[in-house]
Amino acid sequence: MSVKVLKFGGSSVADASQIRKMKSIVEADPERRYVVVSAPGKRYSGDSKITDLLIMLKAVIDNNIPYEPLLAPIKERYTSIADGLGIDADIDAEFDEIRRNLNEGCSGNYIVSRGEYLSAILMSAYLGYDFVDTKDLILFDNKGRLLIEETNAALSAELAKHEKAVLPGFYGSYASNGGICLFSRGGSDVTGALVARAAEASVYENWTDVSGMLMADPRIVENPLPIKDISYMELRELSYMGASVMHEDAVFPARMSDIPINIRNTNHPEDPGTIISNGKTGDDGSVISGIAGKRDFTVISIYKNMMNNEVGFVRRALAIVEDAGVSFDHIPTGIDSLSMVIAGSELEDKLDDILEAFKVQLKPDDINVEEGIAMIAVVGRRMFRSVGTSARICGALASNGVNIRMLNQGTGEINVIVGVEDADFEKAIKAIYAEFVKA
């Protein structure tokens, strides 16, 4: 029988009502055998996520402030879930253990990890599945870098012992000493993908509060169409430019084993959601898959006659930026010109020093700086087969009075990057969407 791995986000396990939906989803398909859960999220506007409360708890302890007033509502949250679902779980014993560890000076990582740990304890009891702690299964080196092959071996061996199991997301341990190590926020998505790879799953279902990805930001484009299927590469391009549904790093383990990721909505399980795969299947005929972008970039353009004949020019320019601790996003080039597109947040107070280093070390004929540039990515694996895609983008922007400051097509031929002024950002996205998605 095929195996499906499911990950439920914080909104899906926020309270008893949501968790009942989760159980119905799991029990609707016998192939859904391994479940990864986040810590409970917000129940309503103004509520707090358990992870945020635990981070506050860590800060309280670090400042030698009595922690019980903050630990009590955290415990109450889990108690209310257990009572609401009729779960026979010893919450008191779990929190007695947490108190002992707090009093003995446990790590901040341990404190924050208890959100997912307790969530998995309750969900395993409610579903009747085994509880499998990820602490000694997801392994990191001393610098907090995931040991992916060691993790896969440990997870595979443990899952083979359990027909059905619930696992906590978000944390593992340092391989050298067993201390708890956390992923960055959103890391439960990565845990789910690692479990899917270890279980050799047929699909990794990522259940959240949205019905998959949309072709554009709904805050900009009214009722954008859903993305039915998207390739791993397209997702990476859109995520990089600001589109976010799941953690970027969650794509990598699934991609290694060619496991499709299905983003689904816990509140609307009938919706098919978005399939993320190798892109070899599913073609609805759309030229583009999605549009995403970010504001507040700075473009530094360097001009020097016969630049193309000067060996090492680009390397020296990039070294200057690297020495300043700044990363770039794009580097369009010409025969006698080089432009660096850098996020404004990266530059902060470093721009003057970088420009001075350019002048001294590169001896350019001219340097031009443009701030307030927005970058928009138009992404689609089918674009390379469609004649005139770039022309359609340019025409749509021109007809809507948007001046293009930069145009660059990626070498993979799945994206076109357009630079416009920040003030034209939303107008540009609307124009491009309307051109490719006809009403």
C-alpha positions in Angstrom: 0.0 0.0 0.0 1.2 3.5 -0.8 2.1 5.8 2.0 1.0 9.4 2.4 2.7 11.8 4.8 0.6 14.8 6.1 1.8 17.9 7.9 -0.8 20.1 9.7 0.1 23.7 10.4 -0.7 25.8 13.5 -4.1 26.9 12.3 -5.1 23.3 11.7 -4.4 22.3 15.3 -5.3 25.6 17.0 -8.3 24.2 19.0 -10.6 21.2 19.4 -12.8 22.2 16.4 -9.9 22.4 14.0 -8.4 19.1 15.3 -11.7 17.3 14.6 -11.3 18.4 11.0 -7.8 17.1 11.0 -8.9 13.7 12.2 -11.6 13.5 9.5 -9.0 14.2 6.9 -6.5 11.6 8.2 -9.2 8.9 8.5 -10.6 9.6 5.1 -7.7 7.8 3.4 -6.0 4.7 4.8 -2.8 5.6 3.0 -2.4 8.6 5.4 -0.1 6.9 7.9 2.4 9.5 9.1 1.3 12.9 10.5 3.6 15.8 11.4 2.1 18.6 13.5 3.0 22.2 14.4 2.3 23.9 17.7 -1.2 25.3 18.1 -1.7 28.6 16.2 -4.1 31.5 16.7 -7.7 30.6 17.4 -9.0 34.1 16.6 -7.6 37.6 15.8 -5.7 38.9 18.7 -4.9 35.4 20.1 -1.3 34.2 20.5 0.4 31.3 18.9 1.9 28.8 21.4 5.3 29.2 19.8 5.2 33.0 20.5 4.2 32.4 24.1 7.1 29.9 24.5 9.5 32.5 23.1 8.2 35.0 25.6 8.6 32.3 28.3 12.3 32.0 27.4 12.8 35.7 27.6 11.1 35.9 31.0 13.4 33.1 32.3 16.5 34.8 30.8 15.6 37.9 32.7 15.1 36.1 36.1 11.4 36.9 36.1 9.0 34.3 37.7 7.7 32.2 34.8 4.6 30.6 36.3 2.2 33.4 35.2 3.1 32.7 31.6 3.4 28.9 31.8 -0.1 28.6 33.2 -2.0 29.9 30.2 0.2 27.7 27.9 -0.8 24.7 30.0 -4.4 25.8 29.9 -4.4 25.9 26.1 -3.3 22.2 25.9 -5.7 21.2 28.7 -8.6 22.8 26.9 -7.7 20.9 23.7 -7.5 17.6 25.6 -10.8 18.3 27.4 -12.6 19.4 24.3 -11.6 16.2 22.4 -11.9 13.8 25.4 -8.2 12.9 25.1 -6.9 10.8 28.0 -3.5 12.5 28.3 -1.6 13.4 31.5 -1.0 17.1 30.8 -0.1 17.6 34.5 2.8 15.1 34.3 4.1 16.7 31.1 4.1 20.2 32.6 5.7 18.9 35.8 8.5 17.6 33.6 8.8 21.0 31.8 9.0 22.8 35.2 11.8 20.5 36.4 13.8 21.2 33.3 13.1 25.0 33.6 14.3 24.9 37.1 17.5 23.0 36.1 18.4 25.6 33.4 17.3 23.9 30.2 18.1 25.5 26.9 16.0 28.0 25.1 15.6 25.5 22.2 14.1 23.0 24.6 11.5 25.5 25.8 10.4 26.6 22.3 10.3 22.9 21.1 7.7 22.0 23.7 4.9 23.5 21.5 5.3 20.9 18.8 6.1 18.1 21.3 2.9 18.6 23.3 0.9 19.0 20.1 2.1 15.6 18.8 1.5 14.0 22.2 -2.1 15.0 22.1 -2.6 14.3 18.4 -1.2 10.8 18.7 -3.6 10.0 21.5 -6.5 11.5 19.6 -5.8 9.6 16.4 -4.7 6.4 18.1 -1.3 6.6 16.3 2.1 6.0 17.8 4.0 9.0 19.1 7.5 9.3 17.6 9.7 12.0 18.9 11.9 13.7 16.2 14.6 14.7 18.8 17.1 12.0 18.0 16.0 11.4 14.4 16.4 14.8 12.7 20.1 15.6 13.1 22.2 18.7 12.9 25.9 19.5 13.0 27.4 21.8 15.6 26.6 24.8 13.4 22.9 24.0 13.1 23.1 22.6 9.5 20.9 19.7 8.7 22.6 16.4 8.3 20.2 15.2 5.6 21.5 11.7 4.9 22.1 10.9 8.6 18.6 12.1 9.2 17.1 10.1 6.4 18.7 6.9 7.7 17.5 7.5 11.3 14.0 8.4 10.3 13.7 5.4 7.9 14.8 3.0 10.5 12.4 4.4 13.1 9.4 4.7 10.8 9.8 1.0 9.8 8.8 0.2 13.4 5.5 2.0 13.2 2.6 1.4 10.9 1.1 4.8 11.8 2.7 7.6 13.8 2.4 11.3 14.7 5.7 13.3 14.9 6.4 16.8 16.1 7.8 19.3 13.6 10.3 22.1 14.0 13.1 20.5 15.9 15.7 17.8 16.1 19.0 17.6 17.9 22.7 18.2 17.5 24.3 14.9 16.5 27.4 15.6 18.7 25.6 16.1 22.1 21.9 15.4 21.7 20.9 18.9 22.6 17.7 20.2 20.9 18.2 22.2 17.7 15.4 24.2 16.0 14.7 24.8 12.4 13.9 28.4 11.5 10.2 29.5 11.8 8.1 27.4 9.4 10.5 24.4 9.9 7.6 22.0 10.5 7.2 22.0 6.7 10.8 20.8 6.4 10.1 18.0 9.0 7.2 16.9 6.9 9.3 16.7 3.8 12.0 14.8 5.6 9.5 12.3 6.9 8.0 11.9 3.4 11.4 11.1 2.0 12.2 8.6 4.7 8.8 6.9 4.3 9.2 6.8 0.5 5.8 8.5 0.4 3.7 8.7 -2.8 2.8 12.3 -1.9 3.5 14.8 0.9 0.3 16.6 1.8 0.8 20.0 3.5 -2.4 21.1 5.2 -2.8 24.7 6.0 -5.5 27.4 6.0 -5.3 28.2 2.2 -6.4 26.1 -0.8 -3.0 26.1 -2.4 -1.1 28.8 -4.1 -2.6 31.7 -6.1 -1.2 33.1 -9.3 -0.8 36.6 -7.7 -1.1 38.3 -4.4 -4.8 38.6 -3.5 -4.1 41.9 -1.8 -3.1 43.3 -5.2 -5.2 41.3 -7.7 -8.8 40.6 -7.0 -9.7 36.9 -6.8 -6.6 35.6 -8.6 -6.8 32.1 -10.0 -5.4 29.2 -8.1 -2.2 27.5 -9.3 -3.2 23.9 -10.0 0.3 22.5 -10.5 3.8 24.0 -10.4 7.3 22.7 -10.7 9.9 22.7 -7.9 11.9 25.3 -9.9 8.9 27.6 -10.4 8.1 27.5 -6.7 11.7 28.4 -5.9 11.5 31.4 -8.2 8.2 32.6 -6.8 9.2 32.0 -3.2 12.4 34.0 -3.7 10.4 37.0 -5.0 8.0 37.0 -2.0 5.3 34.4 -2.7 5.0 32.2 0.4 2.8 29.3 1.3 5.3 26.9 2.7 8.9 26.9 3.8 11.3 27.0 0.8 13.7 24.4 2.4 10.8 21.9 2.6 10.9 21.5 -1.2 14.5 20.1 -1.2 13.9 16.7 0.6 10.8 16.0 -1.5 12.5 17.0 -4.7 15.5 14.7 -4.0 13.1 11.7 -4.0 10.7 13.2 -6.6 7.8 13.2 -4.1 4.9 15.5 -5.2 3.8 18.1 -2.6 0.1 18.8 -2.3 -0.8 22.0 -0.5 -4.3 21.6 0.9 -6.8 23.5 3.0 -7.9 21.9 6.3 -11.1 24.0 6.3 -12.0 23.0 2.7 -10.6 19.5 2.2 -12.6 19.1 -0.9 -10.4 21.6 -2.7 -7.7 19.9 -4.8 -5.1 22.5 -3.8 -1.8 22.9 -5.6 0.5 20.1 -6.7 4.3 20.9 -6.6 6.2 18.3 -8.6 8.9 17.9 -11.2 6.7 19.6 -13.7 6.5 16.7 -16.1 2.8 16.2 -15.6 -0.2 18.5 -15.5 -0.5 21.2 -18.2 -3.5 23.4 -18.2 -2.2 25.4 -21.1 -1.4 28.5 -19.1 1.7 30.4 -20.4 2.6 31.6 -16.9 2.3 29.9 -13.5 2.4 32.9 -11.3 3.6 36.5 -10.6 5.4 37.7 -7.5 7.5 40.7 -6.6 9.2 42.8 -4.0 9.7 46.6 -3.5 12.6 48.6 -2.3 15.6 47.5 -4.4 18.6 49.6 -5.2 20.3 49.3 -8.6 24.0 50.2 -8.8 25.1 50.6 -12.4 28.8 50.7 -13.2 30.0 51.9 -16.6 33.5 51.5 -18.0 34.7 51.6 -21.6 36.1 48.2 -22.8 34.9 46.5 -19.6 34.5 43.2 -21.4 38.2 43.1 -22.1 39.2 43.7 -18.5 39.9 40.2 -17.0 38.5 39.8 -13.5 36.3 43.0 -13.5 33.1 41.3 -12.4 34.9 39.2 -9.8 36.5 42.3 -8.2 33.1 44.1 -8.2 31.4 41.1 -6.5 34.3 40.8 -4.0 33.7 44.4 -2.9 30.1 43.7 -2.2 31.0 40.4 -0.5 33.5 42.2 1.8 30.7 44.6 2.8 28.6 41.6 3.9 26.0 42.4 1.3 24.3 39.9 -1.1 22.9 40.8 -4.5 19.7 39.6 -6.2 20.5 40.1 -9.9 23.5 41.2 -12.0 22.4 42.2 -15.5 25.5 43.0 -17.7 26.3 44.7 -21.0 29.6 45.0 -22.9 30.6 48.1 -21.0 28.2 48.0 -18.1 27.4 46.0 -15.0 24.4 46.5 -12.8 23.8 45.1 -9.3 20.3 44.8 -8.0 20.4 44.8 -4.2 17.6 44.8 -1.6 17.5 48.1 0.2 17.5 46.3 3.6 20.8 44.7 2.7 22.6 48.0 2.0 21.4 50.1 5.1 24.4 52.3 5.8 26.9 50.5 3.6 26.1 52.1 0.2 28.7 55.0 0.5 31.5 52.6 1.4 30.7 50.3 -1.4 30.6 53.1 -4.0 33.9 54.4 -2.7 35.5 51.0 -3.1 34.1 50.7 -6.6 35.7 54.0 -7.5 39.1 53.1 -6.0 39.4 49.5 -7.1 37.5 49.5 -10.4 38.2 53.0 -11.7 34.9 53.2 -13.6 33.9 56.0 -16.1 30.6 56.5 -14.3 28.5 55.0 -11.5 24.7 55.5 -11.3 22.5 54.7 -8.3 18.7 54.2 -8.5 16.7 53.6 -5.4 13.1 52.7 -5.0 13.0 50.0 -7.7 10.5 47.1 -7.5 11.4 43.7 -9.0 8.6 41.5 -10.4 9.1 37.9 -11.5 6.8 36.4 -14.1 7.3 32.6 -13.8 6.2 29.8 -16.0 7.9 26.6 -17.3 5.8 26.9 -20.5 7.1 30.3 -21.4 10.0 29.1 -23.4 7.6 27.4 -25.8 5.4 30.5 -26.2 6.5 33.0 -28.8 6.2 36.6 -27.7 5.9 36.2 -24.0 8.4 39.1 -23.2 6.7 41.2 -25.8 3.3 40.7 -24.1 4.7 41.6 -20.8 6.2 44.8 -22.2 3.1 45.6 -24.1 0.8 45.2 -21.0 3.0 47.5 -19.0 3.3 50.1 -21.7 -0.5 50.2 -22.3 -0.9 50.8 -18.5 1.6 53.6 -18.4 4.3 51.7 -16.5 7.9 52.5 -17.5 10.2 49.4 -17.5 13.5 50.2 -15.8 15.0 46.7 -16.3 14.2 43.5 -18.1 16.0 40.3 -17.6 15.2 36.7 -18.6 16.7 33.9 -16.5 18.9 31.3 -18.2 16.5 28.6 -17.2 13.9 30.2 -19.4 11.2 29.9 -16.7 11.1 33.5 -15.5 11.2 37.0 -16.8 12.3 39.7 -14.2 10.9 43.2 -14.7 12.2 46.2 -12.8 9.7 49.1 -12.3 9.5 52.1 -10.0 8.1 51.3 -6.5 5.1 53.5 -7.2 4.2 51.4 -10.2 4.5 48.0 -8.4 0.9 47.1 -7.9 -0.2 48.6 -11.3 2.4 46.5 -13.0 1.4 43.2 -11.4 -2.3 43.9 -12.2 -1.4 44.7 -15.8 0.7 41.5 -16.3 -1.9 39.3 -14.7 -4.7 40.8 -16.9 -2.6 40.2 -20.0 -2.2 36.5 -19.3 -5.4 35.7 -17.5 -8.2 36.9 -19.6 -11.4 37.7 -17.9 
